[in-house]
Amino acid sequence: MSAVDDLNIREQRPAARADQREDPSKLSGRSLLVLIVLLVAQFMLAVDFSILNVALPVIGNGLGFPLGNLQWIGTAFALSAAGFTLLFGRVADLFGRRRLFLTGLAVLGAASLAGGLATSPTVLIIARVTQGLATAAVTPAGLSLLTTSFPEGPLRDKALGLNGALMSAGFTTGAILGGILTDLLNWRWAFFINVPFALAVLIIAPSVIKESRAQSRPKLDLPGAATVTLGLLSLVFGLTRAGQRGWSDPTALLTLALGAALLTAFYFVERRAAAPLVPVAILGRRTVVWGNTAGLIAFLTETSLVFLMTLYLQDVLGFSALAAGLSFGVLGLGTVIGGSTAAKVIARTGTRSTLVIGGLIQAAATASLLALGVSHAFLWLLLPATFIGGIGNMYVIVGFMVTATSGLPDHEQGMATGLATMTQQIGITMGTPIMSSIVATQTGALITTQRVLDGVGLAVLVNTVLVLVGVLTTAFLRTRKEQQSGVAA
């Protein structure tokens, strides 16, 4: 062996030992701080989505909302949050993810303060629209910061798992916290609580999170932005209207048809655009199409199940709104456990297998709720079923997020997370109207305890079938190894 060869070997050994000491699944100090900041923001957004549900009647009485217009407190938020999320996801790619993230948080804090100080329905609705716009900006920007801060693989899977867990836990926490704040303090604190969290993130984030944007800055696809935003607004409004007035309502059907037409037009606009908002090639990827389909079903089924179990707890078992909200604490615990363990399941079995495992667990847990009856003793079935179902649902949600953002370069992560966030918002929006209409087919005009139970049972059966349909969509997905080898495009 020559002296040169011996020197090369000795120079290579320290590097090899250093590589062995590095654990690709471990977070460094700075990465952990980045993760905490982003997770706190996402948790706050999830809380904000559901915190006003319990407080709506009190807000209506306090500000003089007509009963027929009370639903606009939620609808105004949902319209802007879902309608603009894809646009803002692409804006984050082009003009800076950290910039949009911080701007959105500042707007959210200001809108929350305005909502808490509102003295008229008009001011409150404007505040809710602004909160929705801020959410549409912060959610995809925050998610794309997360996916670009952690390389594809175990670290990103772990980060997405924790993000999904806290988002679901935040949704449940919002329902509980809204009842507590309204009962103990005032409904205005359901708005005010956002302000200190937003300020804390705004103070810490600039020194922790680095700016992230595409190297080139093409022109924003305005025709694509207009058609997809108007299409999503029409779709969400139509779904909300159908849930309130029924699926035969002419306005609901007209706006749903308009939304479908605009989203179809969006596809053809993108085919001809020089710098499309969402490249057609991306829309054709199996991971994007079927990953988002699985995610849509996951959000639709679990959030609508919360609605169904709320009906059951209040209208069948006679629970108060606060007691019903507290009962979902076990669901929140299940989602936290599911989110924190999903990355390990993905590492051991693969993303596609995790989607199947999670879906089957959720389906089995949901199907068990078909046995619910009118006795309080059935609470001991509901609690473990929602706990186990929460774990399974979170496996699906994390698998969906990993799938929907895998195999894409950093400069497209805002667009990918915008699509994923749009899927989430539409799934949440669709679930309650669909399940509500199913329950209504059994209850009719004469609402009795048994009819509500029958309606909930039928909706639970449909919910279970939808979960199983979501499991079937995984047959069209490719594994991460197949993506990396170029088998799937």
Sequence and secondary structure as in RCSB ss.txt:
>XXXX:A:sequence
MSAVDDLNIREQRPAARADQREDPSKLSGRSLLVLIVLLVAQFMLAVDFSILNVALPVIGNGLGFPLGNLQWIGT
AFALSAAGFTLLFGRVADLFGRRRLFLTGLAVLGAASLAGGLATSPTVLIIARVTQGLATAAVTPAGLSLLTTSF
PEGPLRDKALGLNGALMSAGFTTGAILGGILTDLLNWRWAFFINVPFALAVLIIAPSVIKESRAQSRPKLDLPGA
ATVTLGLLSLVFGLTRAGQRGWSDPTALLTLALGAALLTAFYFVERRAAAPLVPVAILGRRTVVWGNTAGLIAFL
TETSLVFLMTLYLQDVLGFSALAAGLSFGVLGLGTVIGGSTAAKVIARTGTRSTLVIGGLIQAAATASLLALGVS
HAFLWLLLPATFIGGIGNMYVIVGFMVTATSGLPDHEQGMATGLATMTQQIGITMGTPIMSSIVATQTGALITTQ
RVLDGVGLAVLVNTVLVLVGVLTTAFLRTRKEQQSGVAA
>XXXX:A:secstr
  HHHHHHHHHHHHHHHHHHH  TTS  HHHHHHHHHHHHHHHHHHHHHHTTTTTHHHHHHHHT  GGGTTHHHH
HHHHHHHHSHHHHHHHHHHH HHHHHHHHHHHHHHHHHHHHH  SHHHHHHHHHHHHHHHHHHHHHHHHHHHHHS
 TTHHHHHHHHHHHHHHHHHHHHHHHHHHHHHHHT TTHHHHTHHHHHHHHHHHHHHHS     SS     HHHH
HHHHHHHHHHHHHHHHHHHH TT HHHHHHHHHHHHHHHHHHHHHHH SS SS HHHHT HHHHHHHHHHHHHHH
HHHHHHHHHHHIIIIIS   HHHHHHHTHHHHHHHHHHHHHHHHHHHHH HHHHHHHHHHHHHHHHHHGGG  SS
GGGHHHHHHHHHHHHHHHHHHHHHHHHHHHTT  GGGHHHHHHHHHHHHHHHHHHHHHHHHHHHHHHH SS  HH
HHHHHHHHHHHHHHHHHHHHHHHGGG   HHHHHHTS  
